[in-house]
Amino acid sequence: MKRLVGFRDLVFDLVRGSTNLAERTHKQVSDQVVASLPKVEPVQAAAQTINAIQMGIASSVYGSVRSINSGVHQATRVAANVIPDALLTEEEPLNAPVRSDAVKTPGWVLDFTEGLINGWYGDILDDQDHTLSLGMSVRHEGRILPLDEASVAAAYPSGSKKICVLVHGLCSTEWLWSFQAEKHYGDPALNLGARLERDLGYTPIFIRYNTGKTLSENGIELAALISDLCKVYPQDIEEIVLFGHSMGGLVSKYAANHNQQHSQQHGQQGSDSWAPRLSKVICIGSPHEGSFLARIAETVEKLFRIIPTPGTQVSAHLLETRSNGIRDLYNGRSEFDEVVPFVKDVCYHYIGSTLTQDTDHVAAQFIGDILVAPHSSMESERQNAMLTRDILGGLDHISLINHPRAYRTIMSRMFS
């Protein structure tokens, strides 16, 4: 119910924002028309008078739209107040489990929409403390898992001493780890985490988070979340492996580095430190040096800003609303941050892909997996003795996440 209320509020917010944008564009067009007329009397004076009258009428219309929108919004809030409290506080029934056959179900549609909105608009939602802001949480069977001993023990009754933490990418949710599971393995429940549990004994911990926030913010929150989990987990955790797809790989690197810094400041045995237990960080299709689509968005916005037409100005404004998380993908790190250091004694494995079977093909170097070029997914200019790289041909950005070829590569690296 809370999510439905959040979607309702967002619709009214969009109506208000669209009205404001339409009013600004209307005024800009009118002012441009007046400015283009000959600056001679009585033409200029008449034009300014007419413009003032029509803008006055238009402003009253836009104001009426805002007033009606606000009134209807308040009415829906009042109506919601008469719904029985038991219904409002009932646990959210619409959630998608990490199974490929959950696609297009009502829960999946809600999760997908919420993830998409957080990716584009999440930093603003977080600033407003909006109901739809995802924050950072552990998810079990699609639901938020409270991090207390009883809840965690019930969720992981057979939890092992080895855990793998799976962090999804931009505008998505943990469901993506099950992409095409039934097609590839004949079982819709065989997501990446389930396979790692079956084959290697790692208990999968699925994370869902607000991908519109900066990489640095999400890294700090992920580090804290893992610390909280370690305190209530039913076993003494001996090994932690971080898996991140796309943006999730960058967030994982930030989390690992932040926790190492915390360990150095407070000692290896600090209650919040999981650094000694971290063995690997595996980044799948992550734009370590940025995404060319994020750079295109930045360039197009700047170009549209200098072209004084209504269409380009509206487009520039819409591009400007993209989140800080998307902006961080310009170069693969948060603004003002240096390259994220590797954590000492931790193995890093980068797995990327290209659409072309030949990974050395000229087209592959530019197109990559559609979203990330090979030089970025491989962070080719950076060297480290604990870093390995694998690039697979014939796979796109999304297919890479749960493809058998990618899994075979992961298996080989888990033992390296």
C-alpha positions as CSV (number, residue, x, y, z in Angstrom):
1,M,0.0,0.0,0.0
2,K,2.8,2.4,0.8
3,R,4.3,2.0,-2.7
4,L,0.9,2.7,-4.3
5,V,0.6,5.9,-2.2
6,G,4.1,6.8,-3.3
7,F,3.2,6.3,-7.0
8,R,0.1,8.4,-6.5
9,D,2.1,11.3,-4.9
10,L,4.7,11.0,-7.7
11,V,2.0,11.4,-10.4
12,F,0.8,14.7,-8.8
13,D,4.4,15.8,-8.5
14,L,4.9,15.2,-12.2
15,V,1.8,17.1,-13.1
16,R,3.0,20.1,-11.1
17,G,6.5,19.9,-12.6
18,S,5.2,19.5,-16.2
19,T,2.9,22.6,-15.6
20,N,5.8,24.7,-14.4
21,L,7.9,23.5,-17.4
22,A,5.2,24.3,-19.9
23,E,4.7,27.8,-18.3
24,R,8.4,28.6,-18.6
25,T,8.6,27.4,-22.2
26,H,5.5,29.4,-23.1
27,K,7.0,32.5,-21.7
28,Q,10.3,31.9,-23.4
29,V,8.6,31.5,-26.8
30,S,6.5,34.6,-26.3
31,D,9.5,36.7,-25.3
32,Q,11.5,35.4,-28.3
33,V,8.6,36.4,-30.7
34,V,8.5,39.9,-29.2
35,A,12.3,40.3,-29.3
36,S,12.3,39.3,-33.0
37,L,9.9,42.1,-34.0
38,P,11.3,45.4,-35.2
39,K,12.3,47.6,-32.3
40,V,10.3,50.6,-33.6
41,E,7.2,52.3,-32.3
42,P,4.3,51.6,-32.2
43,V,5.1,47.9,-33.2
44,Q,7.3,47.2,-30.1
45,A,4.9,48.8,-27.6
46,A,1.9,47.0,-29.0
47,A,3.7,43.7,-29.1
48,Q,4.8,44.1,-25.4
49,T,1.2,45.0,-24.4
50,I,-0.3,42.0,-26.2
51,N,2.4,39.7,-24.8
52,A,1.7,40.9,-21.2
53,I,-2.0,40.3,-21.7
54,Q,-1.7,36.8,-23.1
55,M,0.9,35.8,-20.5
56,G,-1.4,37.1,-17.8
57,I,-4.2,34.9,-19.1
58,A,-1.8,32.0,-19.6
59,S,-0.4,32.4,-16.0
60,S,-3.9,32.2,-14.6
61,V,-4.6,29.0,-16.6
62,Y,-1.4,27.4,-15.4
63,G,-2.1,28.5,-11.9
64,S,-5.6,26.9,-12.2
65,V,-4.0,23.7,-13.3
66,R,-1.7,23.7,-10.3
67,S,-4.6,24.5,-7.9
68,I,-6.8,21.7,-9.3
69,N,-3.9,19.3,-9.2
70,S,-3.2,20.3,-5.5
71,G,-6.9,20.0,-4.6
72,V,-7.3,16.6,-6.2
73,H,-4.1,15.5,-4.4
74,Q,-5.4,16.6,-1.1
75,A,-8.7,14.9,-1.8
76,T,-7.0,11.6,-2.5
77,R,-5.1,11.9,0.8
78,V,-8.3,12.5,2.7
79,A,-9.9,9.5,1.0
80,A,-6.9,7.4,1.9
81,N,-7.3,8.3,5.5
82,V,-10.7,6.6,5.7
83,I,-9.1,3.2,4.6
84,P,-8.8,0.9,7.6
85,D,-5.5,1.1,9.4
86,A,-5.1,-2.6,9.2
87,L,-5.1,-2.4,5.4
88,L,-2.6,0.5,5.3
89,T,-0.2,-1.3,7.6
90,E,-0.5,-4.7,6.0
91,E,2.8,-6.1,4.7
92,E,3.2,-5.3,1.0
93,P,1.9,-8.2,-1.0
94,L,3.2,-7.2,-4.4
95,N,6.8,-8.2,-4.6
96,A,8.7,-10.1,-7.2
97,P,10.9,-13.1,-6.1
98,V,14.3,-13.5,-7.8
99,R,12.8,-15.9,-10.4
100,S,12.8,-15.4,-14.2
101,D,9.1,-16.4,-14.4
102,A,8.1,-13.4,-12.2
103,V,8.5,-11.1,-15.2
104,K,5.4,-9.1,-16.1
105,T,3.6,-10.1,-12.9
106,P,2.0,-7.2,-11.0
107,G,4.8,-7.3,-8.4
108,W,7.5,-7.3,-11.0
109,V,5.9,-4.4,-12.8
110,L,5.8,-2.4,-9.6
111,D,9.4,-3.3,-8.7
112,F,10.6,-2.5,-12.2
113,T,8.8,0.9,-12.3
114,E,10.1,1.8,-8.8
115,G,13.7,0.8,-9.8
116,L,13.5,2.8,-13.0
117,I,12.2,5.9,-11.2
118,N,14.9,5.6,-8.5
119,G,17.5,5.4,-11.2
120,W,16.5,8.6,-13.0
121,Y,15.1,10.6,-10.1
122,G,16.3,8.8,-6.9
123,D,18.5,11.5,-5.5
124,I,15.5,14.0,-5.4
125,L,13.3,11.3,-3.9
126,D,15.9,10.7,-1.2
127,D,16.1,14.5,-0.5
128,Q,12.3,14.6,-0.2
129,D,12.2,11.5,2.0
130,H,9.7,10.2,-0.6
131,T,7.9,6.9,0.0
132,L,9.3,5.6,-3.3
133,S,12.9,6.2,-2.4
134,L,14.4,2.7,-2.1
135,G,17.2,3.4,0.3
136,M,19.5,0.4,0.9
137,S,18.2,-2.9,2.1
138,V,18.6,-6.7,2.1
139,R,15.8,-8.4,0.2
140,H,14.5,-11.9,0.8
141,E,11.9,-13.3,-1.6
142,G,11.3,-9.8,-2.8
143,R,10.6,-8.3,0.6
144,I,12.7,-6.1,2.8
145,L,14.5,-8.2,5.4
146,P,14.6,-6.6,8.8
147,L,18.2,-7.0,10.2
148,D,17.4,-8.5,13.5
149,E,18.5,-11.9,14.7
150,A,15.1,-13.6,14.5
151,S,14.2,-12.3,11.0
152,V,17.7,-13.1,9.6
153,A,17.7,-16.6,11.2
154,A,14.2,-17.3,9.7
155,A,15.3,-16.2,6.3
156,Y,18.6,-18.1,6.3
157,P,18.0,-21.2,8.4
158,S,20.8,-23.1,6.6
159,G,23.0,-20.1,6.2
160,S,26.6,-21.0,5.6
161,K,29.7,-19.2,6.9
162,K,30.4,-18.0,3.4
163,I,28.1,-15.3,1.9
164,C,28.0,-13.6,-1.5
165,V,26.4,-10.2,-1.6
166,L,24.8,-9.4,-5.0
167,V,24.4,-5.7,-5.9
168,H,22.3,-4.8,-9.0
169,G,22.9,-2.0,-11.5
170,L,21.2,1.2,-12.5
171,C,17.4,1.4,-12.7
172,S,17.0,-2.2,-11.8
173,T,16.3,-4.5,-8.8
174,E,17.7,-7.8,-7.6
175,W,15.3,-9.6,-9.9
176,L,17.8,-9.1,-12.8
177,W,20.1,-11.7,-11.3
178,S,17.6,-14.3,-12.5
179,F,17.5,-13.0,-16.1
180,Q,16.6,-15.8,-18.6
181,A,17.2,-18.5,-15.9
182,E,14.6,-20.8,-17.2
183,K,15.9,-20.4,-20.8
184,H,19.5,-21.2,-19.8
185,Y,19.0,-23.7,-17.0
186,G,15.5,-25.0,-17.3
187,D,14.7,-23.7,-13.8
188,P,13.4,-20.1,-13.3
189,A,14.8,-20.1,-9.7
190,L,18.4,-20.7,-10.8
191,N,19.6,-17.1,-10.5
192,L,23.3,-16.4,-10.0
193,G,23.0,-16.5,-6.2
194,A,21.1,-19.8,-6.3
195,R,23.8,-21.4,-8.5
196,L,26.6,-20.1,-6.2
197,E,24.8,-21.6,-3.2
198,R,24.2,-24.9,-5.0
199,D,27.7,-25.3,-6.5
200,L,30.0,-23.6,-3.9
201,G,28.0,-23.3,-0.7
202,Y,27.7,-19.5,-0.6
203,T,24.6,-18.1,0.9
204,P,23.3,-15.4,-1.5
205,I,22.4,-12.0,0.0
206,F,20.4,-9.8,-2.4
207,I,20.6,-6.1,-2.1
208,R,18.1,-3.5,-3.5
209,Y,19.0,0.2,-3.4
210,N,18.3,3.7,-4.7
211,T,20.6,3.8,-7.8
212,G,20.0,7.5,-8.2
213,K,22.2,8.4,-5.3
214,T,25.9,8.9,-5.8
215,L,28.3,6.0,-6.0
216,S,30.0,7.2,-2.9
217,E,26.8,7.5,-0.9
218,N,25.6,4.0,-1.9
219,G,29.1,2.5,-1.2
220,I,29.0,3.9,2.4
221,E,25.5,2.7,2.9
222,L,26.3,-0.8,1.5
223,A,29.3,-1.1,3.8
224,A,27.1,-0.2,6.8
225,L,24.4,-2.6,5.7
226,I,26.9,-5.5,5.5
227,S,28.2,-4.6,8.9
228,D,24.7,-4.7,10.4
229,L,24.1,-8.1,8.7
230,C,27.3,-9.6,10.1
231,K,26.2,-8.7,13.6
232,V,22.9,-10.6,13.4
233,Y,23.8,-13.4,11.0
234,P,23.2,-16.9,12.5
235,Q,26.8,-18.0,11.7
236,D,30.2,-16.5,12.2
237,I,30.9,-15.3,8.7
238,E,34.3,-16.4,7.5
239,E,34.2,-15.2,3.9
240,I,32.4,-12.4,2.0
241,V,32.4,-12.1,-1.8
242,L,30.9,-9.0,-3.5
243,F,29.2,-9.4,-6.9
244,G,28.2,-6.2,-8.7
245,H,26.5,-5.9,-12.1
246,S,27.1,-2.6,-14.0
247,M,26.8,0.2,-11.5
248,G,26.6,-2.4,-8.7
249,G,30.3,-3.3,-9.3
250,L,31.3,0.4,-8.8
251,V,29.2,0.6,-5.6
252,S,30.8,-2.7,-4.4
253,K,34.3,-1.2,-4.9
254,Y,33.3,1.9,-3.0
255,A,31.9,-0.2,-0.1
256,A,35.0,-2.4,0.1
257,N,37.3,0.7,0.1
258,H,35.2,2.5,2.7
259,N,35.1,-0.5,5.0
260,Q,38.9,-0.9,4.7
261,Q,39.3,2.7,5.7
262,H,37.0,2.2,8.7
263,S,39.1,-0.9,9.7
264,Q,42.3,1.2,9.5
265,Q,40.8,3.9,11.7
266,H,39.2,1.6,14.3
267,G,41.2,-1.6,14.1
268,Q,40.7,-4.9,12.3
269,Q,38.5,-6.2,15.2
270,G,36.2,-3.2,15.2
271,S,32.5,-4.3,15.5
272,D,31.6,-2.7,12.1
273,S,34.6,-4.1,10.2
274,W,34.1,-6.9,7.7
275,A,37.3,-6.1,5.8
276,P,39.3,-9.2,7.0
277,R,36.5,-11.5,5.7
278,L,36.3,-9.9,2.2
279,S,38.0,-12.2,-0.3
280,K,36.8,-11.1,-3.7
281,V,35.1,-8.3,-5.6
282,I,33.6,-9.5,-8.9
283,C,32.4,-6.7,-11.3
284,I,30.2,-7.8,-14.2
285,G,29.8,-5.3,-17.0
286,S,30.8,-2.4,-14.8
287,P,31.8,1.0,-16.4
288,H,35.0,1.6,-14.3
289,E,36.0,4.4,-16.7
290,G,32.5,5.6,-17.4
291,S,29.7,4.8,-19.8
292,F,29.6,6.5,-23.2
293,L,25.8,6.9,-22.9
294,A,26.3,8.9,-19.7
295,R,28.8,11.1,-21.6
296,I,26.4,11.5,-24.6
297,A,23.6,12.6,-22.2
298,E,26.0,15.2,-20.7
299,T,27.1,16.5,-24.1
300,V,23.6,16.7,-25.5
301,E,22.3,18.6,-22.5
302,K,25.0,21.2,-22.9
303,L,24.4,21.4,-26.6
304,F,20.6,21.9,-26.1
305,R,21.3,24.6,-23.5
306,I,22.9,26.8,-26.1
307,I,20.2,26.3,-28.8
308,P,17.5,28.8,-28.0
309,T,14.4,26.9,-29.2
310,P,11.5,25.6,-27.0
311,G,12.1,22.0,-28.1
312,T,15.8,22.0,-27.2
313,Q,15.3,23.9,-23.9
314,V,12.6,21.4,-22.8
315,S,14.8,18.5,-23.7
316,A,17.7,20.1,-21.9
317,H,15.6,20.5,-18.8
318,L,14.5,16.9,-18.9
319,L,18.1,15.7,-19.3
320,E,19.1,18.0,-16.4
321,T,16.7,16.1,-14.1
322,R,18.8,12.9,-14.4
323,S,20.1,11.7,-11.1
324,N,23.5,12.0,-9.5
325,G,23.9,8.3,-9.9
326,I,23.7,8.6,-13.7
327,R,26.0,11.6,-13.6
328,D,28.6,9.5,-11.7
329,L,28.7,7.1,-14.7
330,Y,30.3,9.8,-16.8
331,N,33.7,8.6,-15.5
332,G,32.8,5.8,-13.2
333,R,33.2,7.6,-9.9
334,S,31.5,10.3,-7.8
335,E,32.3,13.9,-8.5
336,F,35.6,15.1,-7.0
337,D,36.6,11.5,-6.1
338,E,39.9,10.1,-7.2
339,V,40.1,6.5,-8.6
340,V,38.8,4.1,-5.9
341,P,41.8,2.3,-4.5
342,F,42.0,-1.5,-4.5
343,V,41.7,-3.1,-1.1
344,K,44.8,-4.9,0.0
345,D,44.8,-8.7,-0.2
346,V,41.4,-8.8,-2.0
347,C,41.1,-10.3,-5.4
348,Y,39.3,-8.3,-8.1
349,H,37.8,-9.9,-11.2
350,Y,36.4,-7.9,-14.1
351,I,34.0,-9.6,-16.5
352,G,32.9,-7.7,-19.6
353,S,31.4,-8.4,-23.0
354,T,30.9,-7.2,-26.5
355,L,28.0,-7.7,-28.9
356,T,30.4,-9.0,-31.6
357,Q,31.8,-12.5,-31.2
358,D,35.2,-11.1,-32.0
359,T,36.1,-9.0,-29.0
360,D,38.9,-7.3,-30.9
361,H,36.7,-6.2,-33.7
362,V,36.8,-2.4,-34.4
363,A,33.0,-2.2,-33.8
364,A,33.4,-4.0,-30.4
365,Q,35.8,-1.3,-29.1
366,F,33.1,1.4,-29.7
367,I,29.8,-0.4,-29.1
368,G,31.0,-2.8,-26.4
369,D,28.0,-4.5,-24.8
370,I,25.7,-1.6,-25.9
371,L,26.2,0.3,-22.7
372,V,29.8,-0.2,-21.7
373,A,32.9,-0.2,-23.9
374,P,35.6,-2.9,-23.3
375,H,38.3,-0.4,-22.2
376,S,35.9,0.7,-19.4
377,S,34.6,-2.7,-18.3
378,M,38.2,-3.9,-18.2
379,E,39.7,-0.6,-16.7
380,S,42.4,-1.3,-19.1
381,E,44.8,1.5,-18.0
382,R,45.0,0.2,-14.4
383,Q,47.2,-2.6,-13.2
384,N,47.2,-4.7,-10.1
385,A,48.6,-8.1,-9.2
386,M,45.3,-9.1,-7.6
387,L,43.2,-8.1,-10.7
388,T,42.1,-10.4,-13.5
389,R,40.1,-9.6,-16.6
390,D,37.8,-11.6,-18.9
391,I,35.9,-10.3,-21.9
392,L,33.3,-12.5,-23.6
393,G,32.1,-12.0,-27.2
394,G,28.5,-12.2,-28.4
395,L,26.8,-11.0,-25.2
396,D,25.0,-7.8,-24.4
397,H,25.0,-5.9,-21.1
398,I,22.0,-7.6,-19.6
399,S,22.5,-11.1,-20.9
400,L,25.9,-11.1,-19.3
401,I,24.5,-11.2,-15.8
402,N,23.2,-14.8,-15.7
403,H,24.6,-16.4,-18.9
404,P,26.2,-19.9,-18.7
405,R,29.4,-18.6,-20.3
406,A,29.7,-15.8,-17.7
407,Y,29.0,-18.3,-14.9
408,R,31.7,-20.6,-16.1
409,T,34.1,-17.6,-16.1
410,I,32.9,-16.7,-12.5
411,M,33.5,-20.3,-11.4
412,S,37.0,-20.3,-12.7
413,R,37.8,-17.0,-11.0
414,M,36.3,-18.1,-7.7
415,F,39.2,-20.6,-7.3
416,S,41.9,-18.2,-8.5
